[in-house]
Amino acid sequence: MRYDLIVVGAGPAGSSAAYHAVRSGLSVLLVEKRQQVGLPVRCAEAVGHDGFAMELGGDGILFPDGPGGDLSEPYRAAHINGGITVSPGGNRASVKKEGAGWVLERKLFDLYLAERAAEAGAELWVKTQALDAERVGGEWRVRVRRLDREETVGAPVLIGADGVEGLVGRWAGLTGPLPLADVHSGAQVLAAGLPGWVEEETVYFFLGSNVAPGGYAWLFPKGRGLANVGLGIPAAGHPKPARGYLRDFLTDNFPEVSILEEVHGCVPTAPPPRGFVGEGCMLVGDAARQVDPFSGAGINWSLEAGRLAGETAAEVLLSGVEPTAKALTRYEKHWQARHRREHRQLYKFQTLVMSLTDGEVDQAVAALAAGVAKDELGEVSPLRIIGYALRGAPGLFLKLRHLL
Ligand SMILES: Cc1cc2nc3c(=O)[nH]c(=O)nc-3n(C[C@H](O)[C@H](O)[C@H](O)COP(=O)(O)OP(=O)(O)OC[C@H]3O[C@@H](n4cnc5c(N)ncnc54)[C@H](O)[C@@H]3O)c2cc1C
């Protein structure tokens, strides 16, 4: 019952951490409280090309033709070659970008990542909930309920990959409860029978205070007439919950679709905590708030954080050094060097966009559409698109300057 590393949570962050640690030579236990990894899917399932291919391009199952190739089926539900944003007043901006990313079949993707870690040698326990953990004499003792039995497992290093509601960070004294102000709540459905105007390989975003106040609704086609449709809004301060907004959005815009699945979930939109590394402990993925606060995307960052944390655990333990907070801090330094600036910028954009009126959103989307028509946008990246739309709308530039 003793391992080098215990990872709590078999989402993308935890499975990535377990895989990279075991490949680097550690004995790893990966515990997952759900009875099946990957279900239910609480995710719109879209990933951007570059971060995803950087992390997984070398995986021969996901990318049989190498990093420059395509994501294989069945993990790929659809390609993303562009996006259409619809403003509250009905302005539409269509931005094309070949190979922008993919819509995943996330339940299979999560399952594959866990299977990959297990095949590499990690021990995977499903239906196993970590109940609490304490550090005794340089070792974490984690009490788990496995099926219906309680037992204690030990390891010098513990990775908290337990998602937005994770408790490992609290057990290690790194995080507290996430304030409602720092969370978006999401509701989503798998819909069948899309109207004819929906273009395949194009993701749709719908904005407006009636649709998703302070957030956005999405429709991501998955092929075969299916789509992941949902929305996210700040968790507090609305007359209806997210699922109420989603029902109204579907009734108003897609009355003909059939709902095959409905799921609700939360996304952290806070800046990451300063210090997601403690004595013998690292937090990764949603547990460390490593989510783009503007779009709510967290898969690519979770994969990367998992790899960095898994490799760091191996480097420290295999060199015979005590896994103190100081020794493990290289994981956090690496992460901050790569993403802190971008995260702060996205957080500011999110604050700005949440403050826009419906009229201002109409202006920004019209400005973006005009820029696209004149071919002025240049290199297409999410930050550029947002920056361009806001700069192009009279009156918004001042708000933008104040925040940046
Ligand atoms: C509605 C919605 C839409 C989203 N859309 C996108 C999108 O389109 N693209 C994108 O990139 N990101 C999206 N995200 C965010 C993305 O889903 C997360 O960032 C990503 O799943 C984070 O991975 P993770 O491994 O950190 O956490 P998770 O995937 O949440 O995995 C955590 C795991 O830990 C397990 N666990 C928790 N506590 C315990 C415990 N005590 N013991 C054992 N196991 C435990 C959970 O069961 C879970 O399996 C969306 C999120 C939501 C809610």
The ligand as an ORCA input file, in Angstrom:
! r2SCAN-3c Opt
* xyz 0 1
  C     -19.704     23.003    -18.904
  C     -18.222     22.926    -19.153
  C     -17.721     23.067    -20.456
  C     -16.342     22.993    -20.684
  N     -15.894     23.060    -21.970
  C     -14.558     22.948    -22.236
  C     -14.074     22.934    -23.575
  O     -14.822     22.994    -24.544
  N     -12.738     22.830    -23.772
  C     -11.856     22.736    -22.726
  O     -10.641     22.678    -22.952
  N     -12.296     22.722    -21.443
  C     -13.630     22.797    -21.172
  N     -14.086     22.746    -19.891
  C     -13.100     22.621    -18.810
  C     -12.536     21.198    -18.746
  O     -13.585     20.271    -18.725
  C     -11.655     21.069    -17.499
  O     -10.748     22.139    -17.480
  C     -10.899     19.751    -17.489
  O     -11.781     18.664    -17.401
  C      -9.976     19.732    -16.287
  O      -9.396     18.471    -16.145
  P      -8.998     17.958    -14.698
  O      -8.375     16.640    -14.894
  O      -8.262     19.026    -13.970
  O     -10.380     17.822    -13.910
  P     -11.622     16.890    -14.180
  O     -11.762     16.556    -15.606
  O     -12.766     17.553    -13.488
  O     -11.268     15.549    -13.412
  C     -11.230     15.489    -12.005
  C     -11.480     14.044    -11.601
  O     -11.241     13.910    -10.214
  C     -12.200     13.014     -9.680
  N     -12.271     13.258     -8.234
  C     -12.677     14.396     -7.608
  N     -12.571     14.262     -6.270
  C     -12.090     12.997     -6.053
  C     -11.781     12.273     -4.860
  N     -11.934     12.806     -3.631
  N     -11.325     11.009     -4.981
  C     -11.162     10.437     -6.227
  N     -11.454     11.097     -7.383
  C     -11.898     12.353     -7.293
  C     -13.468     13.386    -10.443
  O     -14.435     12.360    -10.388
  C     -12.921     13.625    -11.844
  O     -12.936     12.444    -12.632
  C     -15.454     22.809    -19.609
  C     -15.957     22.665    -18.313
  C     -17.318     22.701    -18.084
  C     -17.848     22.501    -16.686
*
